[in-house]
Amino acid sequence: MKPSLTFIGSGIFFLLIARSIWSLYSIWQSPECNNLIQETCYHSFLNENPKLDLMVYVSDNSKSGKFESILNLKELDYRTPFEKDITIEIPKAVRNNGSLFIHNLIVPSEHAKKFSVNDLKGLLNAKEATYVKGRLTKFAIPKSGAFNLLKEEGEMKKDYKPVTHLRSKYAITLCTEELHLPHSDIPFEIHNHLRVNQQGQFLPILYPDFLNMRLKDLIEITPSTQTMTFTYAFNPISLGKTRFYIQMEATLKQFIQLGFTEKDLDEVKGVFGDTNLYLLCATMAIGSIHLLLDFLSFKNDVSFWKTQKSMAGLSTKTVLWRAFSQAVVFLFLLDEGTSLLVLIPAGIATLIEIWKVTKVCKTHMTLSWSGLKFQRDKTESAAEAETRKYDEECMKYLSYLLYPLCLGAAIYSLLYQPHKSWYSWTINNLVNGVYAFGFLFMLPQLFINYRLKSVAALPWRAFTYRAFNTFIDDIFAFIITMPTAHRVACLRDDVVFLVYLYQRWLYPVDTSRVEDISGEVIPESKEVEESKKKK
């Protein structure tokens, strides 16, 4: 038996993922000096536990060159993380869409005593000083305000012009691991950040913790803003995590050049920020499996519906509902500015569901000199008529519950909840109906399975891939930023698939049957043919 292309492709995919995980693991392994080989070995300045002072300054981009001291910690306990709320005055230049810079400086206590705390230039030239500069502000488009569509007069004007925002949380890291690095095996990530003193010791590596500086932490600076408060965080980390941060920042910059937005990269930060090696590897493995299962699910779903000629045993209403709901969910995710990690699979799923509607309705498109023509085959077999009867019966009962609930929820939302626009209200109510009552619209297929006492017509291979993906979605629902309603929908789908699995156990498919529920002949398997020949 020759392996299929899907099997070979999946194997290559898993090998690539294993290689990526190994590369990630190797970043955390610090090289060590070999005493048997005579070569230069650099030792960390922190191995001797020196006393250090931490000094933090801010400055704007004006020509004044004024530096304001906002934090001065003597004899810093640099092996213990801390957070401190700092209130600063916002300069006029920054209020007028200028930039605010933050200067982080670590100096040995014995050398810091020789300079005034306001003498930043002198401290920068101090012996064995470590310095890193960053931006405390960022240009970003203000979030659209929400308002009550009935009670508040006037329209909210959207301002698409980027303005200055303050980072409400700024984080800095210091590599505190006791290290002995050989000259011939210094990790390439830290080459530009390594400074060696006269004793052959490399100075502390100070690096911004950019993975924990998120877009959600930005606060708009208005012309009337005088003072603002932000949280300054200090985190001691290992060399492996330092290397990972440096490599991740370089990778994300390449993604921006490829056309990814800041929003997309911010979601990646949320996945990889503030986590350990094992969770990173697990996240990478689970995410890769999710991507593979998504592809296999789409592939098998398309293959099933491409060859499907009869709708016997399949709920037309469920297919129509899935197409409608998937389109609404896609528009909702688009309106919410959700990450491409969620948006792209949702868009592909929407196109597939719309294509399935043409198969369900038996609609054919023909191209002629007069233009595009759509033709529908209205012929219906007895099995399809029976299926349609059960489908309509179930939908009749569901409509008694569904329509009043949807209407009531829409009226309540209009009266008591704020929205960005009438379009936003419409999309939000549609998607709330999809999420809240999506379970009800999956019931017709369950009802048909129950009345026909059969699940033979369902695309079980695609269902299996999708079922595994729903459980993975439960994990990612609490890792990747997404609307709460979308998280609830992931849990709802678990219940539906469990019921489908129960029905498959309750109504087992007999592969030796010559006919299925549609009355069409099924090709016999090789095992059945061989058993008949023996008889």
N, C-alpha and C positions, 0 to 999 in steps of 0.2 A: 504493500500500500504506500503510494507516494504521498508525502506531506503536502498539504495545500499551501497556497500562497499566503493565506491568512495566518497559518501556523508558522511559516517561515518568517513572515513580517513581524509577528508577535514576538518570536524568539529574538530577532535582531533588536527589536524595541527594548526588550528586557535586558539584553546585554549592554545596550547604551545607557540604560538607567543604572545598572549595576556599576558601570564605569564612572558615571557621574557621582554616585554615592561614595565610591572609593576615593575619587578626587576630593570630595568634600571632607571625607574622613582624614585624608592625608594632610589637609590644611591644619588640622588640630595637632598633628604630631610635630613637636619641636625638635630640630636637629641638635645633636650633642657633640661636644668635642671628644675626639679620640686621643687618649693619652699616649697610645702606641705610635702615633704619627706626630712628628714634630712640625706643627703649623701654628699660625697665629690664632689665638682663641680670645674672643671678646666676652667679657663678663658684664652682667647688668649692674649698673650703678646702684640699683636698689637692693642688691644682694647683701650689702653691708648695713641696711636699714638706716640710712641717713635721715636727719631731720629736714623736712621740706616745708616751705611756705607756699600757699596758693593765693594768687592775686588776680582779680578779674576787673576789667575796665570796659567801658563802652565809649564809642565815638561816632559822630555822624560823618557824612561825606562832604561837609563844608570845608572851606579853606582855612578855618580857624585852627584845625589840628588839635582841638581840645580833647583830652582824655579824662573821663570821670571814673574814679574808683568806686566800685559798687560792692566789692567783697574782698576781704583781707583775712585769711585764716593762717594763724601762726602754728607751726609744728603740726601740720596736717596729718591726720591718721589716714594715710592714703590706701590702706588695705581694707577700709570700711566704706561702703557706699553711703551717700547722704543726699538729701534734697533740702533746698532752702528757698523760700519765697523772697523775692527781691523787688522792691518798688523803685522805679526809675522815672526821672523826668524826661518827657518827650521833647527834643529840640524842635524849633520851628522848621528847620530844614527837613526833618523827618515827617512832620505833620503835612508838609507840602509835597508829599510823595518822594521823600528822600530815603536813604538807607541808613540803618543803624548797625554798626559793627561791634562785635564782642571780642575782647582780647583776653586770652587765658595764659597765665604765666606761672610756672613752678620754678622756684629758686631755692637752693640750699639755705637753710636758716642762717648759717654763719656768714653767708655772702649778702643776704637780703638786709641784714642789720646795717650795712654800710651805706644804704640808699634810703631816701625818703619814699614813702608809699606812693606819692604823686609823681615821682621821677621815673616814669615808665621807660624812657629811653636809656637811663642809666641802668635800670634793672635788666633790660634786654641784653645789655653788654656784660652783665654780671657773669662770673665764672660758673659754668655748668648749669646755665638757665635753660629751661625748656619752654617754648612758646608756640601757640597755635592761634590763628585768627579765624573768625567765622562771622556769618551774617545772623543778626538777631531779628531781622525783618525779611519779608518776602513779598514780592509783587504777586497779587492774586485777584481774581474777579470776585467781588462781593457776592455772598449767597443771596438768592432771591427771597424777599420777605413774603411771609404768608399772612393773609388777612381774611376776615369774614366777608364772604361775597355779598351778603344781604345787608349787614349792619353798617359796614364801613363804606363811605362814599369815595368815589374816585378810583382810578386804576393805579396799581403799583407799577411804576416804570422800572424796567430792568436796565441796570447799568452794566454794560459789558466791558467797561474800561477797567483795566487792572489798577488797583490802588495798593498802598503800603499796608501790610499786616504785620503785627508783632507775633513772634512765636511765644505762646504762653508756657512752653516748656523747652528749655535748651539743655541738652545733655552732653557731657564730655566724658571720655574714657581715658584711663591710664593703664598701660601694660605693667602689671606688678609681679608677673611670674619670675621666679628665680631662674635665670637663663645663663647658659654658657654656649655661645654660638661660634662654630668654626668659621674661619675666614673664607674657606672654599665652599661653604654650604649655607650662606646667608639667604633666607627666603627672599625672592625677588620682590614680593609685595612691600617689604619694609625698607628696601634699598634707599629710597628717597627720604625716608623718615628717620634714618639711623645717623646719629651723631656720636662720635667717639672722642673722649677726652685724652689727655696726655698719658694717663695711666692705663690706657687700653680698655676702658670701660665705656659701654654705650649708654648714653643718657636716656632717661625715661621717655617712652613714646606716648605723647599726648595726642589724642585723635577725637574729633567730634563724633558723637553717637548719632549719626544721621538716620539710622533705621528707626529710632524712637522719636524722631521729630516729624510729626504727621501733619497733614493738611487740616485735620479736624481741630488741631491745637492753635490754628491761626486766628487772631483777633484783629478786626479792622481798626486802623488808626484814622480818626476823623480830624478835620482842621481844629476842632474844639478840644481835642484830647490833650490834657496837660500831664498826667501821670498814669502809669500802667504798672501792673504787677505780673511778673513771670516766675516760673519755677526753675531754679538752677539745680541740675542733677549731676552728681559725680559718681562714676562707676568704675571700680577696679576690675580689669579683665585679664584673660590669659593672652599669650602670643597668638594662639590659634584663632581666637575671636577677633583680635586686632587684624590679622591677615584676612579673615573673612570679611570684615567691615570694609577694608580697603579694596578688596576684590569686588565686592558687591557694588560699591559706589562706582567703580570703573565700568562694571557691566551695565548698571542702570543708565549711565551716561550714554552708552552705546545704544540702548533701547530708545532713548529720546531721539537720537539721530535716525533711527529706523521708523520714526513716526508715532511712537507710543506717547501718551499724554502723561502729565504729572499725576493725574488721578489714577491711571493704571499702575504706575510705579509705586504710588502710595499704598495700593492694595498689596503689592509684593512686600513692601516694608512691614505691613501688618502681619504677614505670614512668617517672615524670618526674624523680625525684631524681638529682642528680649526672650530668647529661647536657648536651649542647650543643643549639643551636637546630636544626641540620639533623637530628639524631637525633630530636628531639622531633617535628618535622614529619613525618619518615618513620614514626615510631611511630603518630602520629595517622592518617596516610593508610592504613597497613597495617591498623591496628585497625578503621578504618571499612570498608575493603574486606572484612575478615574478617566483620564484622557483616552486611554486605550479602550476601555469599556464603552465610552461615548461613541468612539469610531465604530466599534463592532456592533453596537446597538443600532446606529444609523444605517450601517451597511446591511444588516440582516432585516431591518424593518423595510428598507427599500426593496431588497430582494424578494421579500414575502409579498408585498403589495404589487410589485411589478408583474408577478405571475398569477396573482389572485384574480379569478374570473367570477367567482360566486360570492355573494354576501350572506350566504346561509350560515347561521350561527354567529354572525358578527353584527354588532349594534351600529347602525348607521348614525343614530343620534349621538352616540359616544364619539365617533370619529369627527362628526361636525363640531361637537362641543370642544374636542381637543384642539381642533384647528382654530376655532374662535378664541378659546382661552389662551392658547400659546401666543397668538397674535397680540392679545391684550397684555399678557405678561411681558412680552418683548417691548411694547410701547411704554409700559410702566417702568421697566428697568431703564429704558432710554431716558425717560423723563426724570428719573431719580439720579441719573448720572452714575449708574453702577459700573463697576470695573469691566473691562473687556474679557477678563477671565470668566465672567458669568454671562456677559452680553453676547459674545460670539457663538457659544453653544446654543443659547436661546434663539438666536437668529436662524441658525441652521435648522433647528428643530421646527421653527415656524414654517420655513419653506417646505420641509418634508410633510408636515401636517396638511398644508394647503394642497400639495400635490396629491396626497391621499384622498382628499375630498373629491378630486376629479375622477379617481378610481371608484370611489363609493357611489358617486352619482352617475357612473358609466358615461362620462362626458368625453368626447373625442374632438380634437381641434384639427381642422383641415385648412390648408392654405390654397387659395385659388386666385384667379385674376380679379375677382370681386373683393378680395380681402380675406381676413380670418373668419372662419365659420365654426361654431360650436354645435355639435350634434350629440344628442343623448339617446342612449339605448334604453327604451322603456320596457323591454321584455323582462319578465320575472318568473322564476321557477316556483314550484310549490313550496320547496324548502325555504326560499327567500321570502315568500309571502307569509309563511308561518313565523319566521324570524321577525319580519316587520310588524306583525300583529303583536308579538310579545314586547317589542321595542316601544310601540305606541302606547301599549297598556301601562307600561312602567312610567313613561314620561307623563302620562295623564295624571297619575297619582302624585308624581314629584312636582308638577306645576302648581298644585294646590298649596304646597309648602314654599316653593321657591319664589314665586312672583311677589307675594306679600312681604316676605323677608327682605328681598332686594330693594323693593320700593321704600320700605320703612327705614332701612339702613341709609339709603341715599338722601332721604328727607332729613334724617337726624344729622348726617354729616354736613348738609347744607346749612342747617340752623345753628349748630353748636361747634363746628370744627373749622379752623382757618385753612385756606388753600391759596396757592400762588396765583391761580387763574381758573377760569371756567373749564378750560381744557384739562387742567390738573385735577379739578374736582371730578370731571367725567371719567378720566383714566383711573383715578383712585377708587371710585365707586365700582367701576367695571372690574378692576383687579381684585377688590375686596370680595365682590361676588364670586369671582373665579376661585379665589383662595378658600373662601368660607364654604361655598356650595359646590366646589369642584368634586368633592367626595360624592355628592348626590348624583352628579352627572356621570360618574363611573358606575353607578348602580345598575343602569340598563343592561350593560354587558354581563354583570353578575346575575341579574334576573334572567337573562336569556340562557345563560349557562345552566341555571337552576331548572328552568322549564324544559329545556332540551335534554337535560342530564348528560351534557357533553361539553368538552372544552377542546375538541379536536380542531376546531376552525381557528384557534388563536395562534398568533406567531410566538411560540413559546421560547424560541432561541433569543429573539429580540427582547422578550419580556424578562428572560433570565439576566441578560446583561444590564437591562434597565433596573432590575430589582437590586442587583449588587451596587449599582451606582446610587440608588436612593439611600442606602445605608452609608455610603461614603459621603453623600451630600449632608447627612446628619452631622458628620464630623466637621466638614468644611463650613457648614452653616454657622458655626461658632468661631471660625478662624478668619474667613474672608468677610469683609464688611458688606452687608446686604440688608434690604428692608426686613423688618421683623415678620411681615406677612409671608415673605418668601421662605423664611426659616420654618414657619408653621406648616407651609405647604410641603416641605421636605418630609416632615414627620407624618403628615397626612397620607402621602404616597406610600409610606411603609405599611400602613394599615391595609390599604387597597391591595398591595402585592401579597401580603400575608393571606388575605381572603382568596385571591386567585390561586395561591399555592394550595390552600385547603381544598378548593374545588378541584384542582388537578389530582389531588390524592383521593378525593371522594368520587370523581368520575374519571377513572384511568382510561387513557387512550389505548385502544386495541389496535396495534399495528398490523395484525393479521387479517383485519376486516377488509373485504373487497370493496365496500362502499362506505363513504363517509356520510355525514348528515345532509349533504347537498345532493345526494343521489348520484354523484359522479364517480366513475371508476378510479380507484387508487392503484397505482402500480404496485404489484406485490414485491416484497423484499426477497433477496436471494435466499434467506433462510426458509421462508415459506415455500418457495419454488423447490428447494432441495428436499423438504419434508414431504411434498406431494409426490416427487419422483420416487422416493423410497417406498411410499405406500403403493 
